[in-house]
Amino acid sequence: MDSMKDIEWARINKDVLGSLETPRITFWIVLAVCSVLVLCGVAAEVYQYNNGLGVALMDRPHFWQLYISNFIFWIGMSHSGTLLSAVLLLTKADWRKPIYRFAEAMTLFSILTAAFFPVIHLGRVWNLYWVLPYPDERTIWPNFRSPLLWDASAIFTYATSSALFLYIGMIPDLAICRDNARGWRKALYGVMSLGWMGRAREWIAFRKTYVLMGCFLVPLAVSVHSIVASDFAMSIVPDWHITSFPPYFVAGALYSGCAAIITLFVMLRYIFKFEAYMTIDILEKVAKLTFAIAMVWNYLNLSEYAAIWYSNDMYEHEVLIQKFIGPYWPVVWGMILCSTVAPFAMAFKKFRQNLWAMFFLSLVIQLGMWLERFQIVSPSLASNHEPWTWAVVWPGLVQLTITAASFGWFTMLFLIFCKVFPSVSMYEVKELVFHHRRVSARSELEDLGKEKDATIRAQEGMA
Amino acid sequence: MGLKRMLENWSDFRKDDYYDNEPYMWGMAIDLNKCIGCGACATACYAENNLPVVGKEHYSRGYAMHWMRIERYWDEPDGHADIDIPEKPDTPMDGHAGIPQTDVVSFPERGAHYIPMLCQQCNHAPCEPVCPVAATYHTPDGLNAQVYNRCIGSRYCGNNCPYKVRYFNFFDFWEEGWHGESLPHPLELQLNPDLSVRSKGVMEKCTFCVQRQRAAKDAAEDAGHPNYVEDGSFMTACQQTCPTQAIVFGNMKDPKARVSKLWASHQVELGRTEQDKVSDVRGYRVFGELNVEPCIMYMDRVRNIEV
């Protein structure tokens, strides 16, 4: 039986507000590790900034490497937050209510992580703002034909919209926090809750805005990752120039994002003691969703291979064959093992309901999806059109450090968010409980009625 | 201002033959029969264009800045070996020197094919549309120009170039190539004052010696014929240095220019595919099937394999 359905409203407030005060000791350990990782990354970036991009060990055919694959990975991860909160909001799937808040936070912070990578990747970071279409005295505009410019616009739009979506959805909860907090927290929540009093008019406006934002975010999210896919699909590099890349990227994004939601689900449940809210029932539903998306992704992956195989393009053939038997074979086969084979474990109910098994599997899937991004970028460059430049390059220490730091940075932001803001939506969980009560009360009444009828009928029969 | 001008001339911009009325269209023809792979062109390019010498280690990592490079290709061995080459070349250039990474231990006597590879100044350049800041663009005289000052180093152009002839300044080579110092005196005097020394984080590539073109155009203007540079009145550095005169450079809009005659005699034409050519002419353009419209024609090497 789902324990969440019987929670008292007052307890919801108490539990969620308590999560802001007393997390398990693991919280501080993870936070410390993440901060150290971030510091290492900053050191690596300073080193790279001072010496030039050569220290990252990219070279001539490999002009792009881990920075770009990390960029796709993090942008991809942000997509599931939108899926979970906006799509499931519009389709009225109630089980999203206890977990959508942290999924939205995940969206925002993974965009903030992703946004670092094109910057770190640039040869002359200090001129980054030239990518933005701002009016200047030289009347020089950026090149609107370049997918990188679309990227810059898409990231800005997406980051702004998802930050707004997260914030708007949080306002009623911030008001609850304001009413219960002291000290700096009271001031913070007081400003951020915008004077929310819970009047009917406020709720109506709130609901309208929230649903509208949801409607806006769904197509936006799809377009953002399609644009990221255009970075590759618009080029003429063999095995990048593929028409099916945009849907393939979107599916991959949702896939790795759903896996990330499972990881964070288990982490939050443990660290902030949310056992009563993040139930196994919800975990199973997320697992089912992940499984479905995994199948879509696999289908698109296979159709991409098929399209290349039957295309009669010798350059693309070469890259495809080199992917599987060339120097990057561990990456490609690792991806297939982690993202194609492993998710079939989710076909079993027992597995779906096992918390730690799902935690492990979600990490495996994310590893697979990270490898997938790497195998999109590197093997194509390694066997490009020009055989004279063929070379195999593996990422160096600087790139790997910055990659590790990005994971630290994301987790750090995320944990701080969960410590400062309510990571379970209080008002929506209350709605869920209320809804359940009403339904169950009605059915109880109906049962009583039936009993009464039966008794009357029995008495009539006796008569 | 910029926007207004753009709107006024919109129809012009949309035309396919936007640059058709320009007097210049620079092109090249390289005869591979004449190329002996000596590398003089590459050396001349280093001297003319202020290219940094990156040193052995950087070269082996693929950081070399040779705008002009000699690529070497060997035929597949056809049974009998004439020269034995050790299985593992003991140079650190493994994978970058053009030595095929196979188990082939011997090559036929005929030796390598050489092909000088430089920026092909494509008319449908794949590098141009992808630059986010428009640092690379097409000039009216058919050059694929790179504006170093505008470049922010996103390196998308380098990926999208099928010839891989764009070179990125991974380090401040002029600073660090000399053990952390800038050029020791008097070596800085060898730099060409007609063009800049590029700093780290910038993409660079062959310009068809644009500084010499400008000088020649200026001279033509002073001589009273502003839109006509006489064929052969200036040469690119590689052309000037080639001992076998394998490289011919000139204005393809000028029907009397040697390069135009060569292109015509080999039935190579901009905007035309290879398919309707007769088979016994040697001219071809590298990766013509990608439809990037390169401005360099190569003339295939012919060998008498009976000898």
Boltz contact constraints between the chains, C-beta under 6 A:
constraints:
  - contact:
      token1: [A, 52]
      token2: [B, 170]
      max_distance: 6.0
  - contact:
      token1: [A, 52]
      token2: [B, 171]
      max_distance: 6.0
  - contact:
      token1: [A, 52]
      token2: [B, 200]
      max_distance: 6.0
  - contact:
      token1: [A, 53]
      token2: [B, 170]
      max_distance: 6.0
  - contact:
      token1: [A, 54]
      token2: [B, 170]
      max_distance: 6.0
  - contact:
      token1: [A, 54]
      token2: [B, 171]
      max_distance: 6.0
  - contact:
      token1: [A, 59]
      token2: [B, 61]
      max_distance: 6.0
  - contact:
      token1: [A, 59]
      token2: [B, 62]
      max_distance: 6.0
  - contact:
      token1: [A, 60]
      token2: [B, 62]
      max_distance: 6.0
  - contact:
      token1: [A, 61]
      token2: [B, 164]
      max_distance: 6.0
  - contact:
      token1: [A, 63]
      token2: [B, 155]
      max_distance: 6.0
  - contact:
      token1: [A, 63]
      token2: [B, 158]
      max_distance: 6.0
  - contact:
      token1: [A, 63]
      token2: [B, 159]
      max_distance: 6.0
  - contact:
      token1: [A, 64]
      token2: [B, 159]
      max_distance: 6.0
  - contact:
      token1: [A, 122]
      token2: [B, 152]
      max_distance: 6.0
  - contact:
      token1: [A, 122]
      token2: [B, 153]
      max_distance: 6.0
  - contact:
      token1: [A, 122]
      token2: [B, 154]
      max_distance: 6.0
  - contact:
      token1: [A, 123]
      token2: [B, 153]
      max_distance: 6.0
  - contact:
      token1: [A, 123]
      token2: [B, 201]
      max_distance: 6.0
  - contact:
      token1: [A, 124]
      token2: [B, 152]
      max_distance: 6.0
  - contact:
      token1: [A, 124]
      token2: [B, 153]
      max_distance: 6.0
  - contact:
      token1: [A, 124]
      token2: [B, 201]
      max_distance: 6.0
  - contact:
      token1: [A, 127]
      token2: [B, 152]
      max_distance: 6.0
  - contact:
      token1: [A, 130]
      token2: [B, 133]
      max_distance: 6.0
  - contact:
      token1: [A, 130]
      token2: [B, 152]
      max_distance: 6.0
  - contact:
      token1: [A, 131]
      token2: [B, 132]
      max_distance: 6.0
  - contact:
      token1: [A, 139]
      token2: [B, 1]
      max_distance: 6.0
  - contact:
      token1: [A, 139]
      token2: [B, 2]
      max_distance: 6.0
  - contact:
      token1: [A, 142]
      token2: [B, 132]
      max_distance: 6.0
  - contact:
      token1: [A, 142]
      token2: [B, 133]
      max_distance: 6.0
  - contact:
      token1: [A, 143]
      token2: [B, 131]
      max_distance: 6.0
  - contact:
      token1: [A, 143]
      token2: [B, 132]
      max_distance: 6.0
  - contact:
      token1: [A, 143]
      token2: [B, 134]
      max_distance: 6.0
  - contact:
      token1: [A, 145]
      token2: [B, 129]
      max_distance: 6.0
  - contact:
      token1: [A, 146]
      token2: [B, 130]
      max_distance: 6.0
  - contact:
      token1: [A, 146]
      token2: [B, 131]
      max_distance: 6.0
  - contact:
      token1: [A, 146]
      token2: [B, 132]
      max_distance: 6.0
  - contact:
      token1: [A, 148]
      token2: [B, 132]
      max_distance: 6.0
  - contact:
      token1: [A, 148]
      token2: [B, 154]
      max_distance: 6.0
  - contact:
      token1: [A, 148]
      token2: [B, 156]
      max_distance: 6.0
  - contact:
      token1: [A, 149]
      token2: [B, 132]
      max_distance: 6.0
  - contact:
      token1: [A, 235]
      token2: [B, 160]
      max_distance: 6.0
  - contact:
      token1: [A, 236]
      token2: [B, 126]
      max_distance: 6.0
  - contact:
      token1: [A, 237]
      token2: [B, 159]
      max_distance: 6.0
  - contact:
      token1: [A, 385]
      token2: [B, 162]
      max_distance: 6.0
  - contact:
      token1: [A, 386]
      token2: [B, 163]
      max_distance: 6.0
  - contact:
      token1: [A, 386]
      token2: [B, 164]
      max_distance: 6.0
  - contact:
      token1: [A, 388]
      token2: [B, 71]
      max_distance: 6.0
  - contact:
      token1: [A, 388]
      token2: [B, 98]
      max_distance: 6.0
  - contact:
      token1: [A, 389]
      token2: [B, 164]
      max_distance: 6.0
  - contact:
      token1: [A, 391]
      token2: [B, 62]
      max_distance: 6.0
  - contact:
      token1: [A, 391]
      token2: [B, 95]
      max_distance: 6.0
  - contact:
      token1: [A, 391]
      token2: [B, 96]
      max_distance: 6.0
